[in-house]
Every structure is written in C-alpha cells, then in structure tokens.
C-alpha cells in the first residue's frame, strides 16, 4: 500500500458560520470513521489559521523566525489526512469524500517511495 497526503485548502473569503462549521465537522467525522473502518487511516489533523504560523529558516548560518504564513496566497492549508491506498484511483475516491465533507478543495499527493536498503 502506498501512502498519500490529502491536503484540505481554505480559500480566502467569507468564513463559514458556526452552524456550517458544525455540519462540516460532523461530515469529516464520518469520513474519518470510514477511513478507520476500512484500514486506510494513518493520521489526520486540522490546522489553526495560517496567520498563527511561524516561519523558521536558516540564512547565513543563523536561524531566523518570522510571523507566518510563509506563502502569500489566497489559499492556505487548513488540514490534512495521511492515508494508505492501493493506488491513485483509490486515493482520489477518498479525496472525493473528503472534499464533499470539508466543502473545499482537496489536493492528493503520493509520498515518495523509501529507497531500498
């Protein structure tokens, strides 16, 4: 089984109401339960807003920290799943459930293969 990252993106604009967020959380709980029941679950987590980030970088032998986010964009990572799937088609099927539950775009990316020992 390969591992895939399903990244959930928050798009700049009107924030969902408390009622909408409650509905989203419940729908995500259903996806999480399904992933776990089918053995595809590895790990998942939601993130605080991008403006809470701190960026750490090495420059000229020093470590610098600055308030985030790193990327100035209208779309920021809002949460993610790490899943196990037989192939990209299976990962995309899980992403279809995830985007419906989260009501936002979900990017699917495979993890790199570990080098043979």
C-alpha positions in Angstrom: 0.0 0.0 0.0 1.2 3.5 -0.8 0.6 6.5 1.4 -1.0 9.7 0.1 -1.4 13.1 1.6 -4.9 14.6 1.2 -4.5 18.3 1.8 -7.5 20.4 2.6 -7.4 24.0 1.5 -9.1 27.0 3.0 -9.9 29.6 0.3 -9.9 33.3 1.3 -13.4 34.7 1.6 -16.3 34.6 4.0 -15.8 32.2 6.9 -18.4 29.5 7.4 -21.0 30.2 10.1 -20.8 28.3 13.4 -23.7 26.1 12.1 -21.9 25.4 8.8 -18.7 24.5 10.7 -20.6 22.1 12.9 -22.0 20.4 9.9 -18.5 20.2 8.3 -17.0 18.7 11.5 -19.8 16.1 11.6 -19.2 15.2 7.9 -15.5 14.9 8.5 -16.1 12.6 11.5 -18.0 10.3 9.1 -15.1 10.3 6.6 -12.6 9.6 9.5 -14.7 6.7 10.8 -14.9 5.2 7.3 -11.1 5.6 6.7 -10.5 3.8 10.1 -13.0 1.1 9.5 -11.5 0.3 6.1 -7.9 0.3 7.3 -6.9 3.3 5.2 -6.4 5.7 8.2 -2.8 6.7 9.1 -3.2 10.2 10.6 -5.2 13.4 10.2 -5.4 16.8 11.6 -6.9 20.2 11.3 -4.8 23.4 11.5 -5.3 26.7 13.1 -5.5 29.7 10.6 -2.4 30.5 8.6 -1.9 33.8 10.4 -0.9 31.8 13.5 2.1 30.3 11.8 5.7 31.0 12.5 8.3 30.5 9.7 11.7 29.2 10.6 14.6 29.4 8.1 18.4 29.2 8.1 20.2 32.1 6.5 23.9 32.9 6.6 24.4 30.4 9.4 21.7 31.9 11.6 18.2 30.7 12.4 15.5 33.3 11.7 11.9 33.2 12.8 9.2 35.4 11.3 5.4 35.6 11.7 3.7 33.5 9.0 2.3 32.4 6.8 5.3 31.6 4.5 3.3 31.9 1.3 1.3 35.0 0.5 -1.7 33.4 -1.2 -5.5 33.4 -1.1 -5.4 29.6 -0.4 -3.8 28.1 2.7 -3.5 24.6 4.1 -6.3 24.0 6.5 -5.9 20.4 7.4 -4.9 17.0 6.0 -5.2 13.3 6.1 -2.4 10.8 5.6 -4.0 7.6 4.2 -3.0 4.2 2.8 -4.4 3.4 -0.6 -3.6 0.7 -3.2 -3.2 3.3 -6.0 -4.0 6.9 -7.1 -7.6 5.9 -8.1 -8.4 4.7 -4.5 -6.8 7.9 -3.1 -8.9 10.0 -5.4 -12.0 8.2 -4.2 -11.2 9.1 -0.6 -10.5 12.7 -1.7 -13.9 12.8 -3.3 -15.4 12.0 0.1 -13.1 14.5 1.8 -13.9 17.4 -0.5 -17.6 16.8 0.0 -17.2 16.7 3.8 -14.9 19.8 4.0 -16.7 21.8 1.3 -13.3 22.9 0.0 -10.6 21.8 -2.5 -8.5 18.7 -1.6 -5.1 18.1 -3.2 -3.9 14.5 -3.5 -0.1 13.8 -3.5 1.7 10.5 -3.1 4.6 10.2 -0.6 8.0 9.4 -2.1 9.0 5.8 -2.0 11.6 4.8 0.6 14.9 3.8 -1.0 15.6 0.1 -1.0 18.0 -0.9 1.7 
